[in-house]
Amino acid sequence: MAGAGSVKPGEHTVPDSEHNQEVAILRGEVETLSSERQTLLRAAGAAAVFVAKLDSHALPESTYEAADILAGALNALPEETLRAAIELIRKEAGRSLSDGSDDEDS
């Protein structure tokens, strides 16, 4: 019977030092992705709050296309992600962002 550490013929094992290096690289990548996610959540949350408070009738006509693209991008986000993004911004800026009747439902 084969032990837990045995290797079948033809299988490749990774030395501990190489394995540890790969784990460290993957850990670094996960930390980078997590940091980038937080940055993207902040940007999406700020954009969502901005759009919610924006008076669309006061926009110059030259901004309509960009506003439409931004609104479409925000609407394409999963609801849970958008809620997390808005909540992150509200926590950073304080609850004053939620004061007012023109906010989105969140």
N, C-alpha and C positions, 0 to 999 in steps of 0.2 A: 504494500500500500504506500502510495506516495505521500510524503510529508507536505506541510503547508508551504515550505520554501523550495520544494523540488520543481525542476523545470523539465518539461517534456522535450524530447529530441526535436530540434528545429525551431524551438522558441527562443526569443531573444530577451535577455534580462537587462535592465538598466541599472548600472552601478548606483549606489546610494548617493554619491556626490552629484551625479548627473540628474538623478531624480530630484534631489533637493534643489538643484539649480532650476529645473523645469517648474517645480512648485513655486519657487520664488518669482520666476518670470510670470507665471499665471496669476499669482497673488498681486503682483504689480499691475498687470493688465486689468484685473477686477477692480482694484483701487482707482485706476485711471478712468475706467468706465463709470464707476460710481460717482466720481468727481464730475465727470462730463455730464452725467445725468442730472446732478444737482444744478449745474450751470444752465442746462437746457430747461429744467423745470422753472428756474428763476426767470429766464427769458420768456417762456410761454406764459407763466403766471402774470408777469408784468404786462405782457401784450394783451392778455385776456382782460385784466383789470382796466387797462388803458382803453381798449375797445368798448368795454361796458360803460365807461364814464364819458366816452366821446360823443359829442353832438354831431351826428352824421350830416346834419343840414349845414353845419358850419365848415365842412371840408371843402377845400378848393377842388374843382373838377379834375385837376391834374393828379390828385391823389386817389381817385376812385379805384383805379386798377390795383394799386398797391394795397389799399384797404380791403378790397375784395379778396385778394390773394391771402392776406393775413387772416381774414375771417374764415376763409376756406381751410387754411392750415390749422387754425384753432378748432374748428368744427370737426376736423378729421382725427383729432386726438381722442383716444379712449376717454370716456367720462371720468374714470377713476384717476387717470393721469392728469387731466385738466383740473380736477378738484384738488389733487395734491399740489399742483403748481400754484393755484390760486391761494390755497391755504399757506403755502410757504411764503408767498409775497405778503399776505396779510400779517403773518407772524413777524416778518422783517420790518414792515412799515407800520405796524400797529393796527389796531382795530379801526382806526379812522377811515380806512379804505372801505369798510363795510357800512359806513354811515352814509345814507342817501338812498333814495328810492329807485335810482336807475341801475342798480347792480343786477347782475345775473343771479339766478337762483342757485345757491351752493350751500 
